[in-house]
């Protein structure tokens, strides 16, 4: 019995060591620590627009939107000016910039690339990017890895593998800017609605001034004569000043 317990100690130590190794395998790498792996084709997160144009002079960026985002797509096999030897096996490259810096890199390889599926591509880039092996499923058709401040996503597109490297903080910044814009638009719309409603509100009517030609008196607002004024003797003025100038006086019961 004693020997059994003693023999179980090394097994327990190995088991606990395995748990510790798994926990320590989580990716803590930061953007600045991503190596210049050949699969990244010379691109890196944080590159400026000028650095990208130096790397690929044919790059043309669209206008920067309200949130500071600009994009471009590079198609090596459709642009005869691009040196295809630098992008062998690459179908398309998409770059997203935030405030003039690269924050999202997407590379789509063609069906002739040496890695034929997601698993093969993950096995290829894990040592190349010096990553731990703790990949997880992504939308049931790919794999992903979340590191300290960036995320990697591998999927299959048009028969070839694709890799996206994403600056997580930049994505959160764009999301925050979109939310702020929506809140500002909502507040502006509410203010405009309130202003429009105020503009259509009817102004209070001036109190009606009814006068009696026979008695030369006029009645203001809710004040009315004891007997109804005959239509032949009734006259209506717009203002008390107008009634006074016409020779009418305020009825005694209206004082």
Residue pairs with C-beta under 8 A, 6 or more apart in sequence:
22 134
25 132
25 133
25 134
26 132
26 134
27 131
27 132
27 134
27 145
27 146
27 147
27 148
28 147
28 148
29 130
29 131
29 147
29 148
29 150
30 147
30 148
30 149
30 150
31 45
31 46
31 149
31 150
31 167
32 46
34 40
34 44
34 45
34 129
34 150
34 165
35 128
35 129
35 130
36 42
36 44
37 125
37 128
37 129
38 128
39 107
39 124
39 125
39 128
39 129
39 163
40 105
40 107
40 129
40 165
41 86
41 87
41 90
41 93
41 107
42 55
42 86
43 52
43 55
43 93
43 95
43 102
43 105
43 107
44 102
44 105
45 102
45 103
45 105
45 150
45 165
45 167
46 101
46 102
46 167
47 55
47 101
47 102
48 100
48 101
48 102
49 61
49 70
49 97
49 100
49 101
52 59
52 72
52 95
52 102
53 59
56 74
56 82
57 81
58 74
58 79
58 81
58 82
59 72
59 74
59 95
60 72
61 70
61 71
61 72
61 97
62 70
62 71
62 72
63 70
64 70
66 177
66 181
67 98
67 174
67 177
67 178
67 181
68 98
68 99
68 174
68 177
69 96
69 97
69 98
69 174
70 96
70 97
70 100
71 94
71 95
71 96
71 97
72 94
72 95
73 92
73 93
73 94
73 95
74 82
74 87
74 92
74 93
74 94
74 95
75 91
75 92
75 93
76 82
76 84
76 86
76 87
76 90
76 93
77 84
77 91
87 93
89 109
89 110
89 112
89 113
89 114
90 107
90 108
90 109
90 110
91 108
91 109
91 110
91 158
91 160
92 107
92 108
93 105
93 106
93 107
93 108
94 104
94 105
94 106
94 108
95 102
95 104
95 105
95 106
96 102
96 103
96 104
97 103
98 167
98 170
98 173
98 174
101 170
103 166
103 167
103 170
103 171
104 164
104 165
104 166
104 167
104 170
104 171
105 163
105 164
105 165
105 166
106 162
106 163
106 164
107 162
107 163
107 164
108 157
108 158
108 160
108 162
109 115
109 160
109 161
109 162
110 158
110 159
110 160
111 158
111 159
111 160
112 160
113 160
113 161
114 124
115 121
115 123
115 124
115 161
116 161
117 156
117 161
118 141
118 142
118 143
118 154
118 155
118 156
118 161
119 143
120 161
121 154
121 161
121 163
122 135
122 143
122 154
125 131
125 152
125 154
125 163
126 132
126 133
126 135
129 152
131 145
131 147
131 152
134 145
135 143
135 144
135 145
135 154
136 143
136 144
136 145
137 143
137 144
138 144
138 153
138 154
138 155
139 155
141 155
141 156
142 153
142 154
142 155
142 156
143 153
143 154
144 151
144 152
144 153
144 154
145 151
145 152
146 168
149 167
149 168
149 169
150 165
150 166
150 167
150 168
151 164
151 165
151 166
151 168
152 163
152 164
152 165
152 166
153 163
153 164
153 166
154 161
154 162
154 163
154 164
155 161
155 162
156 162
206 238
206 239
207 220
207 221
208 221
208 236
209 218
209 219
209 220
209 236
209 237
209 238
209 239
209 240
209 242
209 243
210 218
210 219
210 224
210 229
210 234
210 235
210 236
211 217
211 218
211 219
211 234
211 235
211 236
211 237
211 243
211 246
211 248
212 218
212 219
212 225
212 229
212 233
212 234
212 235
213 232
213 233
213 234
213 235
214 230
214 233
215 251
216 247
216 248
216 249
217 225
217 248
217 249
217 250
217 251
217 252
218 237
218 240
218 243
218 248
218 249
218 250
218 251
219 225
219 250
219 251
219 254
220 240
220 250
220 254
223 251
223 253
223 254
225 251
225 253
226 253
237 243
237 246
237 248
240 250
